[in-house]
Amino acid sequence: PAFSPKAISPMEKEMRDYCRSLIAELAGRPEADAAVEYSQHIPVHAICQLVGIPESDAEMFRDWIYRNFQVAPKDNNVRRELQLEMDTYFGALLRDREQNPKDDMATLVATSEIDGVPVDDALEQRVAAIDGGSLEVSTDVRTLRGSIAARFDAIHGDGVFVIDLLTS
């Protein structure tokens, strides 16, 4: 499975090095905001590594997390804007991985097959999708969130795993 200890263990050294580099950046300072300058970077870095998001986009990803959980629940316009941004970004990432596969989850999703037949974005089934920080059922599998869950579920039988990853 994609998230088994064996599958993610190769990330451990890099993650430890990354955490140490964040701490090193704080060295010699009389004070620091541990949440802003350390802890919020770690899960985003791990997700970037797993999904295949370039580290240069991590700040954008952190902004999406903030707006998704802090702003969007109170403002539907922000929710729609955020969903469009994320769908556009991840749609482009998946299209890129179809043409330029890498060893990451985006490639797994973009190149998935069932019995040798590609699973495309038009797959019409009900999937769990993330919307404004809550889980709800959606038939719009053109969104990355629905597409990842649908494809992963089709391959591995448990799309909830992916949703747990994206919401943790």
C-alpha positions in Angstrom: 0.0 0.0 0.0 1.1 3.6 -0.7 1.2 4.7 2.9 2.6 1.6 4.6 5.6 2.0 6.9 7.7 0.3 4.2 6.5 2.7 1.5 7.2 5.9 3.5 10.3 4.8 5.4 12.6 6.2 2.7 11.3 9.6 3.6 12.4 9.5 7.2 16.0 10.7 6.8 15.0 13.5 4.5 12.2 14.6 6.9 14.6 14.5 9.9 17.1 16.6 7.9 14.4 19.0 6.9 13.3 19.4 10.6 16.9 20.0 11.7 17.3 22.6 9.0 14.2 24.5 10.3 15.6 24.4 13.8 19.0 25.6 12.5 17.4 28.6 11.0 16.2 29.6 14.4 19.6 29.2 16.1 20.9 32.3 17.8 17.6 34.1 17.9 16.3 35.2 21.3 12.7 34.1 20.4 10.8 32.5 17.6 7.2 31.5 16.8 7.5 27.7 16.8 4.1 27.2 15.0 4.8 29.7 12.2 8.5 29.0 11.8 8.7 25.3 12.5 5.7 23.1 13.0 3.4 24.2 10.2 6.2 23.6 7.7 6.6 19.9 8.5 3.3 18.4 7.4 3.2 20.6 4.3 6.8 19.4 3.4 5.8 15.8 3.9 2.7 16.2 1.7 4.7 18.0 -1.0 7.2 15.1 -1.0 4.4 12.4 -1.1 2.2 14.1 -3.7 5.0 15.6 -5.8 4.4 19.2 -5.2 7.6 21.3 -5.7 8.9 22.7 -2.5 8.8 26.1 -4.1 5.0 25.8 -4.0 4.9 25.0 -0.3 4.1 28.5 0.8 1.1 28.6 -1.6 0.0 25.2 -0.1 0.2 26.6 3.4 -1.9 29.6 2.3 -4.5 27.2 0.9 -4.6 25.3 4.2 -5.1 28.5 6.1 -7.8 29.8 3.8 -9.5 26.4 3.7 -9.8 26.0 7.5 -9.8 29.6 8.7 -11.5 31.8 6.1 -13.5 29.6 3.7 -15.9 28.2 6.3 -17.1 31.8 6.9 -17.0 33.0 3.3 -18.4 31.0 0.3 -16.7 33.3 -2.2 -13.3 32.4 -0.7 -14.3 28.8 -0.7 -15.1 28.9 -4.4 -12.0 30.9 -5.3 -9.8 28.5 -3.3 -11.4 25.4 -4.9 -10.8 26.9 -8.4 -7.2 27.7 -7.5 -6.6 24.2 -6.2 -8.4 22.4 -9.0 -6.5 24.4 -11.6 -3.1 23.7 -9.9 -3.7 20.0 -9.3 -5.3 19.5 -12.7 -2.1 20.9 -14.3 0.1 18.8 -12.0 -1.8 15.6 -13.0 -1.6 16.4 -16.7 2.1 17.0 -16.3 2.5 13.6 -14.5 0.7 11.8 -17.3 3.4 13.1 -19.7 6.3 13.2 -17.2 5.9 10.4 -14.6 7.8 10.6 -11.3 7.9 8.5 -8.2 5.1 10.3 -6.4 1.4 10.2 -5.6 0.5 12.6 -8.4 1.9 10.1 -10.9 0.1 7.2 -9.3 -3.2 9.1 -9.6 -2.5 10.4 -13.1 -1.4 7.1 -14.5 -3.7 4.7 -12.7 -5.4 1.8 -14.4 -8.0 -0.8 -13.6 -7.5 -4.1 -15.5 -5.2 -2.2 -17.9 -7.7 0.5 -18.7 -6.8 4.1 -17.7 -9.0 5.7 -15.1 -9.8 9.1 -16.4 -11.2 12.2 -14.8 -14.6 11.5 -16.2 -15.1 8.5 -14.0 -18.6 8.9 -12.7 -19.0 7.6 -9.2 -19.7 9.1 -5.9 -16.5 9.9 -4.0 -15.6 11.6 -0.8 -14.4 15.2 -1.5 -12.9 17.8 0.7 -15.0 21.0 0.8 -14.3 23.8 3.3 -12.7 21.5 5.9 -15.6 19.1 6.0 -16.1 15.8 4.2 -19.1 15.6 1.9 -20.1 13.4 -1.0 -19.6 14.8 -4.4 -20.1 13.5 -8.0 -17.6 16.1 -9.4 -14.6 13.9 -9.8 -12.9 16.5 -12.0 -11.7 18.1 -8.8 -8.4 16.8 -7.6 -9.8 15.8 -4.3 -12.5 13.7 -5.8 -10.1 12.4 -8.5 -7.5 11.3 -6.1 -10.0 9.6 -3.8 -11.7 7.9 -6.7 -8.5 6.7 -8.4 -6.9 5.6 -5.2 -10.1 3.8 -4.1 -10.3 2.1 -7.5 -6.7 1.0 -7.2 -6.4 0.2 -3.5 -10.0 0.1 -2.2 -9.7 2.9 0.4 -10.0 6.5 -0.9 -10.4 7.6 2.7 -6.7 7.0 3.2 -5.9 9.8 0.7 -8.5 12.1 2.2 -7.0 11.5 5.7 -3.6 12.5 4.3 -4.8 15.6 2.6 -6.7 16.8 5.7 -4.1 16.0 8.4 
